[in-house]
């Protein structure tokens, strides 16, 4: 069975593996860093193709990654701008 799902690169482990959180359930998959698409980093959003429980292809979704990063930056700036914010102001 072939499934294509969205995933986020959650973290890197020991400089060798990337931990991906796949789908709404955020199921963890470990992928060798060398198999990631060029330009992929922690927080990147990717499409993964899964066959028989194994990731067989990855595609970087650069526009979605950038849009997500922009939303997170906007929320962080809103928190920083509050008078009683616990976040440091620059």
N, C-alpha and C positions, 0 to 999 in steps of 0.2 A: 504494500500500500504506500502511495506517495502523498505526502502532506507538505504544503508550503505554509509556513507560519512566520509571524514576526517575533523577533527576539531582541534582547538588549545585552550588550557585553557588560557584565556586572563587574568583573575583576580579573586580574591576571594572578596566577599562582606560580611561584618559583621561576618566573621568567620563561616558562615553557608552555603553560596551559592558560587558555581563556575560559572563564566560566560564563556561559550564556544562560539567561533566563528566558525560556521559550513559552510563548502563548500566555493567555490570561492566568493560567495556573502557575506560571513562572517555574516550570519544570527545569531543573538544572541539567545542563549538558557540558562536558569538558571537551574542548577542541584545542589541538595544538596551535600555538600562536602563529606558526609558519603557514597554517591553512587559512588564516583570516584574510579578508580582502584588503588590498592596499589602502592605507589611510584609516583603517578601523582602529579604534581605541576604546578605553573604558567609557561607557555611556553611549556608544554608537548603537544605532538601531540597524538591524539587518534582517533580511528575509532568509530563512533557513529552509532547505528542502530536506525532508526526513523520509527515509525509506527503511522499513522494518526496524524502527527505533534508532537508526543511526543517521547523523547529519551527513549528507552527501554533497551539499552545495550551500554556499553562503553568498549573499549579495548585499553590499553596503547600500543603505538608504540614506544618502547624504542630506537630501532636502528635509526629510523627517527628523534626522538627527539634529540638524541646525535649528529647525523650528522648535523642537523640544528644549534645546539648550537656551534659546531665546526666551521661551516661557519660564524656564527655571530662573534665569537672570532677572526677568521682570518681577517675579514673586520675591526673590531675594532683595531686590532694590526697594520694593514696597515695605518689606519687613524692616530693612535698615532705616527707612525714612520715618518710621513711627517714633514718636517722642520717647516712649518707654521701651524701646527696643533693647533686647538683650544681645543683639548683634553689634559688633564693632562698626563704627562709621569710619569711612576713609576720608 
